[in-house]
């Protein structure tokens, strides 16, 4: 029955291929053909870019004309005609007639034919209602009524703006009227008069108002809204304007509408424009697209759902089950089994393989763990057995008391030192690690006995900082190395020096025992053999096990790169160096 079920399962590759052709390839080919026909050359994107470029050009043209208007207003400050005439009047050199005559002449010559200004008004700060002159430009759609409107409706607002302008140029909007305002200063930088120009809307902003694809528009001059034309949704236009405040140019889509914006900086002002684009301008090349895409959707959507359903059952669900299984393995739930049957032959094979692998991993890790624990315990016990002579301790205590009763203090101290070493070797408290201070106590006991034996022929030097006293080290890890240095470096030459050093370095405790002996080729070969990580110490005579014991204990307790190295320096000395990994709290 199982074999029959497996034969009925279809290859996931052939299943996906069939549904891909049926539900994806054919509709995609149809869509590509229609899209290439109606959207050839990425016309839509190009249209948007061209709209942005058009707005950028028109905005720049407005800025250039406004810059020209600002420059013309600045001329009244720099050529000095108005200020000098007023100064002469104050000094009594001119009368009222001469002031009005000179002002009229200047206004006519400078501003009456200026296309940027529909009307220009000049008034003095001393008494604006008395000291004022004005001109209007009929070619810029200016009329005498514009001057009357200014004095009747707009003068107070302009007066308030001029009072805070100092030497800057300002703009005042009154309904659909926009004024450019500038103060004229004397040599003491005190305002003498104010020059007010009503900007010609047609000349300065006509190119923005006549953009054919614009459905609605807002223009902001120095933060002052101007030229707000009717839009389908003014609230969206305002929202987009807020989003575009920090941008210089670009476009935004809001609720199916395209909005393009541009910001320019002129001479003392900024001009920002946002346009709502008429959708008809975008969709002219794509007439009838709604019907085409509606027909494609009617054919495409059911097929897409069918393909997604099959893909979910045959691919996505089995993959999720496998992923959950591997997640269980990552959570150390070894032996986890997937019980759900798959509709596809390939995924069923993967599930069976996963289940088998999971069981094998559980068995393998259990066996490795048990072997590792047994091996570690056996190796540590075997290594420590070389330094656990329990029976000698009681005997040494008896000899020590006999020496004291006989008055032989020297022998008593030597026995006491040897007793300390034996006590350390027996490790009654079963502590594999001790403080370095305690380890040095065992070292000093050994050195005391050795000094009594060699006398002045042996020189001992210590360089171990006090801060290392609390570092934890394996018990009796230094004594074998010091013994090796004495027996092989000092004793054969009848005299010598042994130096013991310690330091912390990059998370490790480094202890060095240096003697001024030398290494022969036989010594080097023996050391290389004993320090080999795979060396079997059972084949070595017990007298040679000291450094091998130290090296293997360090590797078992701390792992690589910890261990023992023996090397000869350029000065001819021999250094035994051990590397012990420090816990994180000791590293600090």
Buried (B, 14 or more C-beta within 10 A) or exposed (E): EEEEEEEEBBEBEEBBEEBBEBBBEBBEEBBEEBBEEBBEEEBBEEBBEEBBEBBBEBBBBBBEBBBBBBEBBBEBBEEEBBBBBBBBBEEEEBEEEEBBBBBBEBBEEBBBEBBBBBBBBBBBBEEBEEBBBBBBBEEBBBEEEBBEBBBEEBBEBBBEBBEEBEEEBBBBBBEEBBBBBBBBBBEEEEBBBBBBBBBBBBBBBBBBBEBEBBBBBBBBBBEEEBBBBEBEBBEBBBBBBEBBEEEEBBBBEBEEBBBBBBBBEBEBBEBBBBBBBBBEBBBEEBEEEEEBBEEBEEEBEEBBEEBEEBBEBBBEBBEEBBEEBEEBBEEEEBBBEBEEEBBBBBBBEBBEEBBEEBBEBBEEEEEEEEEEEEEEEEBBEEBBEBBEBEEBBEEBBEBBEEBBEEEEEEBBBBBBBBBBBBBBBBBEEEEEBBBBEBBBBBBBBBBBBBBBEBEEEBBBEEEBEEEBBEBBBBBBBBBBBBBBBBBBBBBEEEEBBBBBBBBBEEEBBBBBBBBBBBBEEEBEEBBEEBBEEEBEBEEBEEEBBBBBBBBBBBBBBBEEEBBBBBEBEEEEBBBBBBBBBBEEEBEE
